[in-house]
Structures are given as structure tokens and as C-alpha cells.
Amino acid sequence: MNSGAGFGNLLVLALPLLLLAFLMFTQRRRGREVQTFQAGLSVGDAVVLTSGLYGTILTLDDAVVTLEIATGVQVTVDRRAVGMKQPSAERPADATPEVD
């Protein structure tokens, strides 16, 4: 009798289930990280939107963020569009130089 075939069949069935469990766990962890990040946003933070737009938070609401993307230019976006906080060392210079 070949008892190794039973173990092989069990392994073939268990591997996809383990993969699905791993994917669900990592997705849940990522969701918690995003929720913590969104809760930690505050006025004055320099952020980058998921579209790549840089700005500074002027106002926060439960669902809406108002950003200043250039001097005097404000944009209202969905709060979920904020992708990450921008480190101060990486902040790009304004595209339009100021004229005295």
C-alpha cells in the first residue's frame, strides 16, 4: 500500500488554502495600517496624494481634505486619496519661481 499518495493529495489541497489565509492576513494588516495613517493626519502635514500631487493640508474633515498645492491654490480631495506623508527633506521646490 502506498500511503504517500494520501499525504500528497492532502498537500495539494492545503497549499491553496494556506495561500488564501496568508493573503487575507496581509490584506487585513495593510487595512489597519492605512486606517492608522488616515487617523494620524493633521493640519499642516505635507502629503503626497495617490495620484502623485504634493500639497500641505489646510483643513481636515471625516471625508474631505483641503490641500494647498501652490501659493494661493487650494484643492479639495477625498481623504482616501492621501497616500503618504512627505518627508521634509524630499519636498520639491515650487514649479513657478517667485518674482520680486
N, C-alpha and C positions, 0 to 999 in steps of 0.2 A: 504494500500500500504506500502511496505517495502522499505524505502529509504536508509536504512543502507547497503543493498546489493550493491548498486551502489558505495558507498564510499569504501566498502571492495574491490571491483573489481579494483577501481582506485588505491588503496593502493598496491594491488598485482602487478600491472603494474609499479607503480612508484618506488618501492623499488629496483628492479634490475637496473633501470636507475640511481638512486641515488648512488648505489654501483659502477657502472661503472664510473660515474662522479668523485667520490671520488678517485678511483684507478688511473684515468687519471691525476688528480690534484697532487696526491702524487708522481707519476712517473715523471711528469714534474718538480716538485720541486727537486727531487733526481737528475735528469739530470743536473739541474742548479748547484747544489752543487758539483757534480763531475767535471763539466766544470770549476767552480771557483777554485777547488782544483788543477786540472791539470794546470791551468794558473799560479798558485802560486808556482809551483815547481821551485827550483833554484839549481845551482851547490853547492855541499857541504851538501845538506839536507840528513839526514839519513832517509831512507824509508823502507817500507815493501811491497813486491810485493804481488799480489793477490794469488800467489802460496805459500806464507809464507817465501820467501827468503829475508834476510836482506841485505842491502847494502847502500853505500853512492854514491850520484850522482856525476859523474865526468864530463860528458858532456850532454847537452840537445839539442834536435832538435825538429822540429814540430811533428815528428812521432816516434823518437827513443831516448832512454835514455841509456847511458853507465854507469854501476854501478861497483863499486869496492866492491866485496863481501868478499874478504880476501886480505891480503897484497900481492900486485902484481897480483891479479886475477881479471880480468875485464870481465863483461858480457854485451852484448848489447841486450836490450829488447824493445818491443813495449811500447810506452809511456802510453798506456791504461792499461798496466799490473801493474803500480804503484798503490797500493791500499790505502796506508795511510802514513803519516809522522810518524816517530818513535820518541816518547818522549825520550830525552837523558837519563833519569833515567832507562828506560826499555831496553836499548841496551844490547844484550847478549855479553858475552865475546867470543873471538875467540876460535874456537874449537881446534886449534892446538897451544899449548903454544910456546912462542919464546924461543929459546935456545941461551944462551950467549956464 
